[in-house]
Amino acid sequence: MGKKKQPKFKLGDTVVITMYGTVGNITDIKFLDGAYVYEVNYSEGLYIEKTLQSINEYEGEILYQKEQINIEYKFLLGDLVQVDGYEQDYFKIIGYRTEIWRYKENAWEDVIYELSRISDSEWLEAHEEELTLIADAKRADGIIQKLGLLLSKKNNELAIIAKQNNPGKGERDMTMTKNEKKEMIDGLLDLYNDYCKLYEHFGDDEYRHIMKIALAKIEKAAEEIYPDHKKKQTK
């Protein structure tokens, strides 16, 4: 009895399907009716040996299969966002990348956003579904200024300087004056009214979200200016 013929290719070999000129890897080998047949790139069809050639021996034109991937980015560079789990903080998008995952049974793409926290420039990564848009890049800086989101960063810097110069004076120097708080409230009221009109006209939840933020900051500033008024209400 003669020795069984060995397959020309082995699992993992890179071959060219000569009838198409396409490249693939051997993913399975079967022995049917006295001949070896090969699975290429987990395809449903099987190829006999004479239809395949090692990529190192092939001299014809190779047609590499290309995959076109269309990805829609929900957020863009410079957008102002909030992140799940960081509800008290605001972030700017400073970068993003797409991770492409391909398996035999599954395929998907992940968009990862790189963020910088407004208050202290802390770096963070987040997935698209974890983000809520506060303002697009064109309006982000204006929103940041009007909402006073840079205040905590400024206060931290003032506190450090004040503590170095006069440890007992730092807290007083970093506190906003009553007039400054009133000016901030005026700016927040303007912002609230502007976005109220936009919300009434377009009905976009983004505008309503900014209205809520502005209103919360107005209430907080008012309580700091008129603490006695709050005490009377709670009695």
N, C-alpha and C positions, 0 to 999 in steps of 0.2 A: 504494500500500500504506500503510495507516494506521500511525501510530506506536504502538508497543507500550505498553499501559497500565502505569503504574508501581505498585508495591505500596503499599498504604495505610500499612503499618508497616515499620519497618526493624529490623535487628538491635539488640538491647539495649533496645528500647522496652518500657515497662511497660504491660501491658494487663490488662483484666478479661475472663475467660471468662464471658460473660453468662449462659449456661445454668446455671452453678454459682455465680457471684458470687465466684469466686476470682481471685487476682492472680498474675501471673507475668511473666517477661521473654521476649521473642522470641529464640529461640536458633538458628533456622534458617528460611529462606524457600525455597519450591519453587514452580515454575510447572507446574501439571498440568492438562491438558485445557482450556487457555485461561484458567485462573484461578489466582490465588495462594493457596497454603495455607501455614500457619505452624506451626512447632514451638514449644511453650512449655515452658520449664524442662526442656529435653532429654527431653520426654515421647515415648513411642512413637507416640501419636496425633497427627494433624494437624488444624488448625482452619481453616475457611474464614473470609474476612474478616468476613462478617456475624455470626459468632458471637463476634467480638472487638470490644472498644471501648477506646480510650485511657483510662487511669485518670483523666486530667484532665477527660474528658468524661462519664464514667460517673456517674449520679445514683442508682443503686440501692444496696442494702446490700452491702458488701464482706465476704466471709468469708475472713479470713486463715488460711492453713494453719498449724497449730501442731504442733510436734514435742515429744513427751514423752520425756525422757531420764532413765533411772533409773541412778544411779551408786552403787555400793557402795564406800565408803571402807574400805580395809584397816587404815588407821591413823587416829588421832584426835589432837586437840590435847592436848599434855601427855604423850603416849606417849614412852617411852625407847627409842631404837633405835640400831642400829649401821648403818654405811653401807659398801657395797662399796668397797674401796680405803682405808678408814680403820679398819681392824680394831682398832687400839689406842685408838680414841676412841669416845665415847658422845655422843649428841645427843638433844635434846628437840625434839619437833615444836611449832613456834610458829605455823604457818599452812599452808594448802594452797589450791590453786586447780585448776580444771579447764579445760583447753584443748580446745575442740570443733573438730574438723577435718571439713569436708565438701567432697567433690569429686564429679565426675560418676560416677566408677567406685568411689570408696572413701569410707569414713566411719569415724572413730574418735574416741575421747576419751583425752586424756592427763591423769593426775593428777600434779601437781608439788607436792612437800612442801618447805616452808621450815623449816630446822632451826637450832638454836643449840647449839654444842658446849659440853658441860658444863664442860670445863676452863678455857676462856677466852672463852666466848660468841661465838666465831667463827661467822658466818652462812654457811649452805650450802643449796643447792637439790639435790634428788635425786628421781628417779622412784621410783614405788612398788616396782618390781622390784629396786631397789638397796638396799632397806631390810630389816632383820631386827628384829623386835620383841624387846626385852629385857623390858620391863614396861609394862603399860598405865598410863594417867594416874593411876589411884587408887593404884597401888603404886610409881610411879616415884620419888617423893621418898624413900620408905623404902629402896628399893634403892640409890639414889645414896648415901645416908648409910651404909648398911651395907657397901657395897662400897668406900667411901672414894674415890669418883670425884671428890669436891671437893678432895681432898688436893693435887693438882698446882696447882690455882688458888690455894689457900691458901699453898702453899710459894712460889709465884712472888711473891705479895704480900709475904710475910715476907722473902724474899731482897732485894727492892728496898728495903724499909725498913731492913733490917740493913746493907745496903751503904752507904746514905746516912749512917747513924749511926756505923758502924764497919766499914769495908771488910774487915777481917780476921776479923770475927766472924760474918759473914752465914751462912756454911755451917753453923756449929755451931748457930745459933739455929733454922734451918729443919729440922733433923734431928729426927725423932721419937725420944723416949726409948724405952728398952727396955720399960718398963712400958706406954707408950702402944701400942707394937706388939703386946704381949701382949693388951691389951684389944681391939685391932682384930682379932686372931686369934680371940679368944673370940666377938666379934660375928659374924665370918665363919663360924665353926663353927656358931653358932646358925642363921644364914641357910642354910648348906648343909644342915643337918639338916631344917629346915622345908621346903625345896624338895625334898629327897629324899623326904619323906613325900608331898608333893603329886604328885611324878612317879610314885611307886609307885601312888598312888590313881587319878590321871587319865591318866598316860602322855603328857602334853603335852611336846613337845620344848622348849618355851619354858622349862619348869622345869629340864630337863636342861642347857640352855645356861647358865642362871644358876648351876647347881651347878658347872659347869666353870670359870666365871669366879671364883667364890668360892674354889674349890680352888687355882686358879693363884695367887691373891693370898695365900692362906694359905701356900703353899710359898715364895713370894717373901719374905714377911715372916719366915718361920722361918729362911730362909737368911741374912737380915740379922741376926737375933738370935743365931744359932748358926753363924757362918761356919766355925769349926773343924770342926764336925760334917760339913759338906759336903766339906771337904778330905780328911777321913779316908775318906769314901765313895768319892772319886775315885781314891784310891791303889790 
